[in-house]
Amino acid sequence: MSSLLHNLPLRPDSEKGGLVFHLIPHTHWDREWYLPLGTFRTRLVRMVDDLLDRLNREPEYRSFFLDGQAVLLEDYLAIRPERRVEVEAAVREGRLGTGPWYVLADELVPSGEALLRNLLLGGSVARRLGGSMPVLYSPDAFGHPAVLPALGFEFGIEYGVVWRGIAPRKALRDLFWWTAPDGRPLLVYHLPAAGYEIGSVLSAASSRLATVWKGLREELVARAATRHVAVFIGADHHHAPADLVSVRSGLASIEAGNQVRISTLQEFMEAAAVEAGDLAWVAGELRDSYGYTWTLQGTHGNRLPLKRWNSELEGLLARHADPLVALAVWRGLDSQASLLRQAWRELVQCQFHDSICGTCSDDVAKSLEVRFTDVEASANDIVHVALNRVVGHDPDRAREQAEARRPALVVWNPAARRRSGVTTAEITFFRQDVLVGPPGPRKPARGPGYKAFSLRNAAGETIPVQAIDVQQGLERIDAPGHYPDQDLVDVAMVAFRSPELGGMETAFLHPGGRSRGVPRGAVRASARGLRNEELEVKVSPDGTIALHGRRATSRFAGLLALESGSDLGDTYTYCPPARDRVTRPRGKARLVTLAKGPLLGALLIQQRMKCGRGRTRGKGWVEAATTLELRSDEPLLRLIVHLDNQARDHRLRLRLPTGLRGAESLAGTQFGSIRRLPGSVRSARIEALRERGGLREKPGTTDPAQRYVAVARGPRGLALLAPGFFEFELTNEGDLVLTLLRSVGELSRSDLDCRPGHAAWPMPTPLAQCLGSSRLELALAPITEQDIAAPSRLERLWEDAFVGLSTRWLRHYCGTQSARTPGLDTVELQGDGLVLSTLKPAESGEGIILRCFNALESAVEGAIILGSPARSAARVRADESHPIPLPLERTGHRIPFRAEPRATLSFHLQPA
């Protein structure tokens, strides 16, 4: 949580020329919320039409701020392209403010890479229209990550505005310094308790203006740290105030000796910055505004299947599509960069704070499902084509020259470091043509289907495989110049030990005859457990597991305990009943062996439990099918949890007791990590403020995280890993508790003990009950306190679990892999503590961008190692500007650099 380092408030000094009141007209425009995008977009067009007409009629009317998100003008101009010249003129002249965001994102659910793409898109759209507002504006997000000030600086932004997330318990005034983990500060304006709507009550009507202004003025001046006082005039989906100029004139007559201006947000921040002296310093994430305004941390647990899907798409784009397209660009092949940017654009549009937070109508949630489906389809097709180009596969030639085909399994390493290990692949065997079209004389060709096989590498060495499963299925092979070729095939899931690959390197393996040898591996599956060289897993009759780290000698029991408690809350707030009764599965769990080893062992745990609240308590039920997977040589246990939720109004969680009472957690965040106290300890400290008054919202005990959460003391510790965003709780007893689902049926309720009053317009949200099937991937790893001290080790575990060696079977491979130079495509990142974020094509279309972060509190001497040389390299900001040239060593194959503590770094590389 945030911490005040020091606090020396300044009061306005009338001797410097009196107060200056800056009237900042604006609207807060939810692109979608309790109404779908279509409704708010039609209303947006009417609002901007009215605004442009007003700007044309009234020269004094200026500086209207369109909520800090450029997508609104993009939406408007898609319908009103004929008014583009007017929009550009208004933006260029400072009469209409837009950006720097593309959409006002929730800042804790999206990944760090997604937040940067949001700012990249926002800056691009705003610049094309005349300029971006250089203020990191976040008036309505449900908390802010610690790294946000650094992200602002990566785009040349030195000012910010926030509302939720910080409670001024130590006389914090309207301005404070917020420092990022890398030490870079952002001058932040903290909105009043009433938020961005505080000045919407002002009206030019003479009978009301003086009265309303008196109370408003007292509140604003009392908290002002300089002579400059911001007065935000606007509210949700409001048109530009029609009498703004009259309000300014009326206030000017009331404020004799002081100034009243209509200002841009930038003008106010720049003026205040000049006079800002000693202010409070804040560091860390901002997630505590209890007693000031609602914090609404229950948003992190609702509609979790959608949040998990979003994380999977972020990973698909940032760690697969981005790097493969970048490798194609590096080799001078046809680029798909514009298609990739469009996929990111469509995903970022879904990350508007009320959308991805799940605090929206069911119509919006259904729309997200459709849009996610499109993003996933686009990303997979980009990956498919980019990999074809990188490995030299020509689908059209394969269709036309059957004799040139040679089946191949492509193995690609999407990490920027050398790796090998056990991986899996789906390999298809032809059985029969599937003919499409009217019946005729054509006869479908037939094949033998699956036969046991091995793999051979480029040196002709045999790689034994472990067959895991064989099923019949359909395979469609596409080629740009031909109709699809669809076949009935046998689909074999196999495991094998991959040869070592350099960072971003690909290798070809070809199917051979059945191997006489057996795969070398130490995984063994028994009726009740799994073990390999690193771990031993035993399943208890109740479905929980015991995990023993053989090297760290850590033993944990009772892991994966499924439990459900009632949730009377809404999409904003978790609210259990006063005497909640937690339910767990009864009876014995069913256990099925899926794979026995030696490379991969897998068990399936099946459970059913009554839970939730229906017409009568206990009518609902949940079925959980959890796959445990252990691979040879890996120090982590992989989990796939399939849920069928048929219960309402409950919270479903997975409990992992660690026995580390009172320990802190280390949770992954955007571009780094953060230490947190147990949620109950933190909640109790905040709850103590109730007696002082003003606390109308019960503090929660859960926390958001990205990628992992870990807890350790000495040689004993446990890490929980997930593909992206998740919600967890660390109890004072040391239990890690993962939220699987929050099932609620109302957008907002006013009768909650945990938060009296509506947080939004009330409406039913039956889809937020999350009924039906969902799936999530997880991993567990025993760790030590040394891993907590060096979080890059946790990042490496995460990368191995969720960005592992990637395989693609090309049954009709037709290319020239024999002519490829080994190591040509390698891109490696050297330096303990450095973590790859992405490898992407440059926005300019020339060269590629490698982005990483330093997970350590100390500086790191790092280097980028390239298989094919660079002709130039520069460190750039995240907006890919302000290049600082870097030296090239080893004829362009090595680029050394220094990474500051906790810094995020971007490098622009040009191929030789």
Secondary structure, DSSP 4 states (H G I P E B T S, - for coil): --EE---------GGGT--EEEEEEB-B--SSSSS-HHHHHHHHHHHHHHHHHHHHH-TT---EE-TTBTHHHHHHHHH-GGGHHHHHHHHHTTSEE--SBSS-B-SSSS-HHHHHHHHHHHHHHHHHHT----EEEESS-S-B-TTHHHHHHTTT--EEEE-TTB--TT---SEEEEE-TTS-EEEEEE--TTGGGGGGG----HHHHHHHHHHHHHHHHHT-SSSEEEEEE--BTPPPPTTHHHHHHHHHHHSTTSEEEE--HHHHHHHHHHH--S-EEEES-B-B-TTTS---GGGGTBTHHHHHHHHHHHHHIIIIIHHHHHHHHHTTPPP-HHHHHHHHHHHHHTTBHHHHTS-S-HHHHHHHHHHHHHHHHHHHHHHHHHHHHHHT--HHHHHH-GGG---EEEEE--SSS-EEEEEEEEEEEEEEE---SS--S----B-------EEE-TT--EE-EEEEEEEEEEEEEEETTEEEEEEEEEEEEEEEEEEEE-TT-EEEEEEES--SS------EEETTEEE-SSEEEEE-TTS-EEEEETTTTEEEEEETEEEEEE----SS-----TT---B---SPPEEEEEEE-SSEEEEEEEEEEEEEESSSEEEEEEEEEEEEEEETT-SSEEEEEEEEE---SEEEEEEEE---TTPPEEEEETTEEEEE--HHHHHHHHHGGGGGS---SPPP--EEEEEEEEEEETTEEEEEEEEEEEEEEE-TTSEEEEEEEEE--BS--SB-SSSBS-SS---B-GGGG--EEEEEEEEEEE--HHHHHSTHHHHHHHHHHHS--EEEEETT--S-GGGSPTTTT-EEEESTTEEEEEEEE-TTSSSEEEEEEE-SSS-EEEEEEESS-EEEEEEE-TTS-S-EE---BTTTTEEEEEE-TT-EEEEEEEE-
